[in-house]
Amino acid sequence: MKNIIYLLIPILAIIFLYSGCTKSEKQGKDDKSLTPVKEYWTCSMHPQVRMDKPGACPICGMDLIKKIDNDKGSGAGETNDSVSSVTLSGRKQVLANVSTVRVTKETLKKEVAVYSYLDFAEQSRKIISARFNGRIEKLLVDKTGDYVKKGQALFEIYSPDLVQAQNDYLLALSNNENISLATAAKSKLELFGLTNTQIKEIETGNKVKSILTYYSPVSGTVIEKKVREGMYVNEGTALYDIAELSSLWSISEVNEKDLASVKVGNTVKLNLKAYPQEVFIGKVTFIYPVVNSQSRTVKVRSEFSNTAGKLKPQMYGETVFSINAGQGLLVPAGAIIFSGKRTIVWVKMPDGMFEGHLVTVGDKYGDKYQVLAGLNENDEVAASGGFLIDSESQLKTGTKNK
């Protein structure tokens, strides 16, 4: 019996040891799969220091940095949209001039300012030309810059063509049987530019006038006088270049990349050196269909009212185009840190730490950038001092944001 007991003792011991190892191994595996994520604070100069809350290193006095103890995977302490975390004392925030703002959704108003020059509105520019051959006997408007009203006398002329046309009209009137001939003769006088009053005077006087006065068919300012007294002119000769200056064009050269900000009908502003305290308001009327192959710009035409007469053709100025692009998240330009291939904004967390977030930025609107991804509305970001926070982060982690 004793022999049997002696044989059973080693067998039971082996079974006991085997079951214990299996249980321990299984428990180890379970513990590893359920390893908790633990935050702790340590010193970059003395990594042996581990604290469960922010503070100063008991060895060197430096601010502790947050780490995450997680055996599952590398890159502890970093997420897809965060770079690292930094704690700054109140004194350091003051010294670094760190100020924060809330990220808000605002109206996206973009302005593009380009140089421009004023020119005549083409539809308001007219050429007065001779409708017949003749000799200018007297100029009644003889200076460039004179303003001419429609119906105002321009010059007196002797013209054999006009003499013959008057004679034909009087002969047709004397022939009562042929009314159509008189009508045709009268139409010829009208085509030569004679007014109804002048034709009536020929009828009532029953006399041909050798010298007739020519009246302006349009209103405007004489831009160029191309005729002198005593000059003999032929049919089609340009006599006056007249422009109505009540409205002018502003011709701008807009860069190809900014063309999306310009739409026909948009309100534009014009700034002139001659009137630095005054802004003129106009509208975009035409976008030229061709891109300049050398400057990569497109001409844009805007129209401005000139009822006060302040605007002058060939004045240089600055035309400002504006566009409303809806709503978006905006942050101050000083909050954006362009670091190599990454763009970073430092976000203030509830515990007072600053955490670097990778962001995607859009266009610039005034002194702010639109943030397309990486931030949420009401996030508190470092509006100034972000570069110093970034430098502090690099010193503590011993890495450089790339």
Residue pairs with C-beta under 8 A, 6 or more apart in sequence:
32 71
35 70
35 71
35 72
37 68
37 69
37 70
38 68
38 69
38 70
39 52
39 66
39 67
39 68
39 69
40 50
40 51
40 52
40 66
40 67
40 68
40 69
41 50
41 51
41 52
41 53
41 54
41 55
41 64
41 65
41 66
41 67
42 49
42 50
42 51
42 64
42 65
42 67
43 49
43 57
43 59
43 60
43 62
43 64
43 65
44 62
44 65
44 395
44 396
44 397
44 398
45 57
45 59
45 60
45 62
46 57
46 59
46 60
49 57
49 58
49 59
49 64
51 64
54 63
54 64
54 66
54 87
54 351
54 352
54 353
55 63
55 64
56 62
56 63
56 64
57 63
57 64
62 396
63 86
63 87
63 88
63 89
63 92
63 396
64 87
65 84
65 85
65 86
65 87
65 396
65 397
66 77
66 85
66 87
66 353
67 76
67 77
68 76
68 77
69 76
70 76
77 84
77 85
78 84
80 358
81 357
81 358
81 374
82 355
82 356
82 357
82 358
83 342
83 344
83 355
83 356
83 357
83 358
83 393
83 401
84 355
84 356
84 393
84 397
84 399
85 349
85 353
85 354
85 355
85 356
85 393
86 346
86 353
86 354
86 355
86 356
86 389
86 392
86 393
86 396
87 352
87 353
87 354
88 96
88 98
88 354
88 389
88 392
92 392
93 385
96 385
96 388
96 389
97 384
97 385
97 388
98 382
98 384
98 385
98 386
98 388
98 389
99 382
99 383
99 384
99 385
100 348
100 380
100 381
100 382
100 383
101 331
101 332
101 335
101 380
101 381
101 383
102 378
102 379
102 380
103 329
103 330
103 331
103 371
103 375
103 376
103 377
103 378
103 379
103 380
103 381
104 329
104 330
104 377
104 378
105 327
105 328
105 329
105 330
105 377
106 327
106 328
106 329
106 330
106 368
107 324
107 326
107 327
108 324
108 325
108 326
108 327
108 328
108 330
108 363
108 365
108 370
109 322
109 323
109 324
109 325
109 365
109 366
110 261
110 322
110 323
110 325
110 363
110 365
111 320
111 321
111 322
111 366
112 254
112 255
112 258
112 261
112 262
112 320
112 321
112 322
113 318
113 319
113 320
113 321
114 252
114 253
114 254
114 255
114 258
114 318
114 319
114 321
115 252
115 253
115 316
115 317
115 318
115 319
116 250
116 251
116 252
116 253
116 270
116 302
116 316
116 317
116 318
116 319
117 250
117 251
117 314
117 315
117 316
117 317
118 248
118 249
118 250
118 251
118 304
118 311
118 312
118 313
118 314
118 315
118 317
119 248
119 249
119 250
119 251
119 313
119 314
120 223
120 243
120 245
120 248
120 249
120 313
121 243
121 244
121 247
121 248
121 249
121 303
122 249
124 220
124 243
124 244
124 245
124 246
124 247
125 220
125 223
125 241
125 242
125 243
125 244
126 218
126 220
126 241
126 242
126 243
127 238
127 240
127 241
127 242
128 154
128 216
128 217
128 218
128 238
128 239
128 240
128 242
129 236
129 237
129 238
129 239
130 233
130 234
130 235
130 236
130 237
130 239
131 191
131 192
131 193
131 235
132 159
132 161
132 162
132 192
132 235
133 159
133 160
133 161
133 232
133 233
133 234
133 235
134 157
134 158
134 159
134 160
134 161
134 162
134 232
134 233
135 157
135 158
135 159
135 230
135 231
135 232
135 233
136 155
136 156
136 157
136 227
136 228
136 229
136 230
136 231
136 232
136 233
137 155
137 156
137 157
137 158
137 211
137 229
137 230
138 155
138 156
138 229
139 154
139 155
139 227
139 228
139 229
140 153
140 154
140 155
140 156
140 213
141 148
141 152
141 153
141 154
141 155
141 216
141 222
141 225
141 240
142 225
142 229
143 222
143 225
144 222
144 223
144 224
144 225
145 221
145 222
146 221
146 222
147 219
147 220
147 221
147 222
148 154
148 216
148 218
148 219
148 220
148 221
148 222
148 240
148 242
149 216
149 219
150 216
150 217
150 218
150 219
151 195
151 215
151 216
152 215
152 216
153 213
153 214
153 215
153 216
154 214
154 215
154 216
154 239
154 240
155 213
155 214
155 227
155 239
156 211
156 212
156 213
156 214
157 211
157 212
157 214
157 233
158 210
158 211
159 212
161 192
161 235
162 192
162 194
162 212
163 208
163 210
165 185
165 188
165 189
165 192
166 189
166 202
166 208
166 209
167 208
168 185
168 188
169 182
169 185
169 186
169 188
169 189
169 199
169 202
170 202
170 206
170 207
170 208
171 185
172 178
172 181
172 182
172 184
172 185
172 186
173 182
173 185
173 203
175 181
175 182
186 199
189 198
189 199
189 202
190 199
193 214
193 215
193 217
194 212
195 215
198 212
198 213
201 209
202 208
202 209
216 240
216 242
218 242
218 244
219 242
219 244
220 242
220 243
220 244
220 245
221 242
221 243
221 244
221 245
222 240
222 241
222 242
223 241
223 242
223 243
224 240
224 241
225 239
225 240
225 241
226 237
226 238
226 239
226 240
226 241
227 233
227 237
227 239
227 240
233 239
243 313
245 306
245 309
245 311
245 313
246 305
246 306
246 307
247 303
247 304
247 305
247 306
248 303
248 304
248 306
248 311
248 313
249 285
249 301
249 302
249 303
249 304
250 268
250 270
250 282
250 301
250 302
250 303
250 304
250 317
250 319
251 299
251 300
251 301
252 299
252 300
252 301
252 302
252 319
252 321
253 292
253 295
253 297
253 298
253 299
253 300
254 262
254 297
254 298
254 299
254 300
254 321
255 296
255 297
256 291
256 296
256 297
256 298
258 321
259 287
259 298
261 321
261 322
261 323
262 284
262 287
262 300
262 321
262 323
263 284
263 323
264 284
264 285
264 286
264 287
265 283
265 284
266 283
266 284
266 321
266 322
266 323
267 281
267 282
267 283
267 322
268 281
268 282
268 283
268 284
268 302
268 319
268 320
268 321
268 322
269 279
269 280
269 281
269 282
269 319
269 320
269 322
270 279
270 280
270 281
270 282
270 302
270 304
270 317
270 318
270 319
270 320
271 279
271 280
271 317
271 318
271 320
272 278
272 280
272 311
272 315
272 316
272 317
272 318
273 316
273 317
274 310
274 315
275 310
278 310
280 304
280 311
281 304
282 302
282 303
282 304
282 305
283 302
283 303
284 300
284 301
284 302
284 321
285 301
285 302
285 303
286 300
286 301
287 298
287 299
287 300
287 301
288 298
288 299
288 300
288 301
290 298
290 299
291 297
291 298
292 298
292 299
300 319
300 321
302 319
304 311
325 363
325 365
328 362
328 370
328 371
328 372
329 370
329 371
329 375
329 377
330 365
330 368
330 369
330 370
330 371
331 345
331 368
331 369
331 371
331 375
331 381
331 383
332 367
332 368
332 383
332 384
333 364
333 367
333 368
333 369
334 383
334 384
334 386
335 345
335 346
335 381
335 382
335 383
335 384
335 386
336 343
336 344
336 345
336 359
336 361
336 369
336 386
337 343
337 344
337 345
337 346
337 386
337 387
337 390
337 401
339 390
339 401
339 402
340 401
340 402
341 402
342 358
342 401
342 402
343 358
343 359
343 360
343 361
344 356
344 357
344 358
344 359
344 386
344 390
344 401
345 356
345 357
345 359
345 371
345 374
345 375
345 381
345 382
345 386
346 354
346 355
346 356
346 357
346 381
346 382
346 386
346 389
346 390
347 354
347 355
347 356
347 357
347 375
347 379
347 380
347 381
347 382
348 354
348 380
348 381
348 382
349 355
354 382
354 389
356 389
356 390
356 393
356 401
357 374
357 375
358 374
359 371
359 372
359 373
359 374
359 375
360 371
360 372
360 373
360 374
361 369
361 370
361 371
361 372
362 369
362 370
362 371
362 372
363 369
363 370
364 370
375 381
382 389
390 401
393 401
394 400
394 401
